Amino acid sequence: MRKILLIGIGPGGPNYLTLQAVEALNRATVFFIPDKGDEKAELRLAREQICERFITAPGYRFVTIDIPKREAQPQDYRATVDDWHARIADRFAQAMTEQLTDGGCGAFLVWGDPSLYDSTIRILDRLRLRGMEIDYEVIPGITAVQALTARHGIALNQIGEPVIVSTGRKLAAAGRWSGETMVVMLDGEETFAKIDAEGAEIFWGANLGMDDEVLVAGKLPEIAPKIQRIRRQVRAAKGWVMDIYLLRKAEDTP
Ligand SMILES: C[S@@+](CC[C@H](N)C(=O)[O-])C[C@H]1O[C@@H](n2cnc3c(N)ncnc32)[C@H](O)[C@@H]1O
């Protein structure tokens, strides 16, 4: 039986790492690093630096897993993702079989928390369904959602109300904001500036926890051009940007 630790490392600098994550880092000897090709070198480096800084025992190593490309604009999103995950599972299985001995302990350092918009858990489940003997353990991490609310100093929910966590793709498809408190992730298209969001207030953050972190808050749509300008500046400066935002009714502001 191979043991795999899915270690949530938080959404930015090493200060987001939990004590439980540090303890888990010291249990693994092989660190699998999925590489999508466009993987930002800085993010890969961040993972390696976390290991260097927090692992006390020598002898651990990194194993890169090349991740196949996914179709960019699929007709059938779910079927395309399903097929893509099957192909990733093949690569995971090969890497684990070749690089981790039976009884060994490997780990994936998962950005943020493994439960949120991350497929590592689903892919390991696939391997178990195929009959591979893997025992996995999830070590929770701070999510980008928590980093966003903490840095803006706001509560995630309004009193007694739910919160929707969604994606830029879903919000763009709806074309309008529903009026509920909503956190939007994975939005590469500046959807906040393209939808009908009258009456909304936005709390936006980019590259949270990193040296170039930026925060902007204000009423939509007035503030949207400012966020777009800053977002483009951040992206131009380092070649990529990761951003997240919360929308809520402006009148709910205390
Ligand atoms: C594939 S999801 C991974 C989420 C991660 N598992 C988590 O728990 O936060 C990537 C998205 O998370 C958000 N994100 C992750 N890290 C971030 C950061 N440091 N600053 C802003 N947004 C971030 C962005 O919306 C990005 O598109």
PDBQT file of the ligand as one rigid body, heavy atoms in Angstrom, charges set to zero:
ROOT
HETATM    1  C1  LIG A 301      -7.308  26.103  -9.361  1.00  0.00    +0.000 C 
HETATM    2  S1  LIG A 301      -7.949  27.230  -8.177  1.00  0.00    +0.000 S 
HETATM    3  C2  LIG A 301      -7.166  26.643  -6.742  1.00  0.00    +0.000 C 
HETATM    4  C3  LIG A 301      -7.806  27.126  -5.463  1.00  0.00    +0.000 C 
HETATM    5  C4  LIG A 301      -7.087  26.614  -4.219  1.00  0.00    +0.000 C 
HETATM    6  N1  LIG A 301      -7.194  25.171  -4.094  1.00  0.00    +0.000 N 
HETATM    7  C5  LIG A 301      -7.592  27.277  -2.941  1.00  0.00    +0.000 C 
HETATM    8  O1  LIG A 301      -7.932  26.555  -1.989  1.00  0.00    +0.000 OA
HETATM    9  O2  LIG A 301      -7.604  28.508  -2.881  1.00  0.00    +0.000 OA
HETATM   10  C6  LIG A 301      -7.031  28.675  -8.591  1.00  0.00    +0.000 C 
HETATM   11  C7  LIG A 301      -7.804  29.954  -8.275  1.00  0.00    +0.000 C 
HETATM   12  O3  LIG A 301      -7.688  30.238  -6.897  1.00  0.00    +0.000 OA
HETATM   13  C8  LIG A 301      -7.582  31.633  -6.699  1.00  0.00    +0.000 C 
HETATM   14  N2  LIG A 301      -6.278  31.905  -6.073  1.00  0.00    +0.000 N 
HETATM   15  C9  LIG A 301      -5.383  30.972  -5.673  1.00  0.00    +0.000 A 
HETATM   16  N3  LIG A 301      -4.334  31.559  -5.090  1.00  0.00    +0.000 NA
HETATM   17  C10 LIG A 301      -4.558  32.891  -5.120  1.00  0.00    +0.000 A 
HETATM   18  C11 LIG A 301      -3.826  34.030  -4.659  1.00  0.00    +0.000 A 
HETATM   19  N4  LIG A 301      -2.650  33.903  -4.054  1.00  0.00    +0.000 N 
HETATM   20  N5  LIG A 301      -4.375  35.249  -4.879  1.00  0.00    +0.000 NA
HETATM   21  C12 LIG A 301      -5.572  35.398  -5.483  1.00  0.00    +0.000 A 
HETATM   22  N6  LIG A 301      -6.298  34.357  -5.932  1.00  0.00    +0.000 NA
HETATM   23  C13 LIG A 301      -5.803  33.126  -5.748  1.00  0.00    +0.000 A 
HETATM   24  C14 LIG A 301      -7.732  32.292  -8.060  1.00  0.00    +0.000 C 
HETATM   25  O4  LIG A 301      -9.102  32.590  -8.263  1.00  0.00    +0.000 OA
HETATM   26  C15 LIG A 301      -7.262  31.187  -8.972  1.00  0.00    +0.000 C 
HETATM   27  O5  LIG A 301      -7.828  31.348 -10.267  1.00  0.00    +0.000 OA
ENDROOT
TORSDOF 0
